[in-house]
Amino acid sequence: MDKKSVHEVKDVVIRFSGDSGDGMQLTGTLFSDTSALFGNGTSTFPDYPAEIRAPQGTVAGVSGFQVHFGDSRQMNPGDYCDVLVAMNPAALKANRKWLKPSATVILDGDSVTEEHLKKAGFKTTDIVSELNLDGYNLIVPDITSMTREALKDSGLDNKGIVKCKNMFALGICFWMFDRPEEHAFQYLEAKFNKKNPAIAEANKKAIRAGYDYAANTHQFANTYTVAPAPRKKGTYRSISGNVATAWGLIAASEKAHLPLFCGSYPITPATVVLEELAKRKELNVKTVQAEDEIAGICTAIGASYAGNFAVTSTSGPGLSLKSEALGLAVMLELPLVVVDVQRGGPSTGLPTKTEQSDLMQALYGRNGECPVAIVAASSPSDCFHYAFEAGRIAMEHMVPTILLSDGFIANGSEPWKIPSMSEYPEIKPPIVDDAPEGGFMPYVRNEKLARGWAFPGKKGLEHRIGGLEKDAVKGNISHDPDNHQKMVKFRAAKVAKIADYLPKQEVYGDEEGDLLVVGWGGTRGHLQTAVDQLREEGKKISLCHFNYINPLPHGVHDIFKKFKKIVVCELNEGQFANYLRQQFQEFQYEQCNKCQGLPFTVVELKEKFESLLK
């Protein structure tokens, strides 16, 4: 290929879209990983249908994968796409609203049939007019037919051949954006060569055929490339939030010198945490796939009592089922991490879509005065760090800790600099090995108000456990009113004291100004991008983003008082805003809320902020 035809651009957003069985998640992942290995900053957004298998060819069954890659770190997967690859009319219809002006649309021409148009809800056969696509670069190659032709001698049956059409589309995109094919080839060889090398070879051949088609047709007159992003020296890999969470938990286990136990029940979108941990037996990880959510947390509590770093993973509906047992862990004052990957609700709700609506449940969703620590991750890669932090807090402070993630960052991915474990501190739980003089008193507290952690089977450390209230020193059952009041206050004070061991809250941008944007958890990328763009325009706007939710870090009041207005942005109807009103009543809080099962867009955030700045 003549390299003089390559035009360099700063960043590009591509969206791959088709039926659930069209392999769009794999196609997007291979393109994203290839770009990350090339050195680009990447951010991805897998978008699954909520139904397990919606009818093929319908808008409800459309599955998508968006990739944003650029010459710097990409904080979000992009609002609108430069290129849409649509494997059928339904995919085009579902994603029409996400096209940038003059975007390129690649539609499989073989799918434009009367049957597919009807299933997708088109009223006519004139897609261009019905979707108002005038001015867009619409390309309609017969992808399925060309895939069949390329693989006619592959030895695969027709069904197997058609399944390779996503790789043909991937080949087109590799040519369009000057991407190397080697990583995709290596992936296919590793996945299929041992069991079925013919499938690997067919998919590789489909990629080459798509690449050659794009190179030899006038419809793709130019190619584009994106320069690598500047990075600190180190070893990088692409990582999803769920995998990063699992690895962060393993790191906490290593630094505490305790085995990791995970008792969980599979639930979308948290299941990958359990799956990833189950692969790591060589790292002293034990996993149990329990029969239900309650069994999952109860096995974890038992493992914690026995001296394991105990974890359970779930989503919102599972967290509600775990609430009674979580109260037991609070009463026992045993370390436990509950990973809650939030999704749209209530009930089954939108199981494959993102939301931040479990915050009130995490804070208050248990009977009695039942405080727990709460930490929230804000990007796929920093799920590692905050999973580690959740483990540190749980074990050093002897308190159940909820780690809040969400479907957006859990399924999304980005490049991650693999840290050295020497960069992370030792975790020092208050483990009691020998009975002190005068006998072991299980609820005597240290400077962190944490009680001692005595494992069973050690002479002189026998003590009672259970859900009934404990004597404040001996741990025996107590119904004394004054003792109960004392223990309620102890448990609350222990969680509040964690703030003394957290980093002070920081502000991104100037320390004073006209508008302070407040967010928490997985909204960070979109909020920071919007703030950056408005700051470049000269606006006096800053960001205060929270990862430690309960307790809040020190320094929040001093930050808030230096801004004329505060707006709290979250993917719910105002749960964190209401929490801040309880904690800091002297401030007024504007709100920016969204409950569509989708992350914020930078465009809508900027519109809101500009209206407040006026």
DATAPE-V460559 format. One record per helix or strand. SS is the DSSP state (H for helix, E for strand). FROM is the first residue (numbers start at 0). TO is the last residue. Records with the same first field share a line. If there is no record, write none. Layout:
BEGIN
SS->FROM-TO / FROM-TO
END
This chain:
BEGIN
H->2-4 / 19-21 / 23-37 / 58-60 / 88-97 / 108-110 / 113-118 / 126-129 / 142-149 / 157-161 / 164-175 / 181-214 / 240-255 / 270-277 / 280-282 / 292-304 / 315-320 / 322-331 / 358-363 / 382-396 / 406-410 / 420-422 / 480-500 / 520-535 / 555-559 / 574-582 / 601-612
E->5-8 / 10-18 / 40-46 / 61-69 / 80-85 / 98-106 / 136-138 / 222-225 / 235-239 / 259-263 / 284-288 / 308-313 / 335-341 / 343-343 / 349-349 / 372-375 / 399-405 / 412-416 / 430-431 / 444-444 / 450-450 / 452-453 / 469-469 / 476-476 / 507-507 / 512-519 / 540-545 / 547-549 / 562-569 / 589-592
END
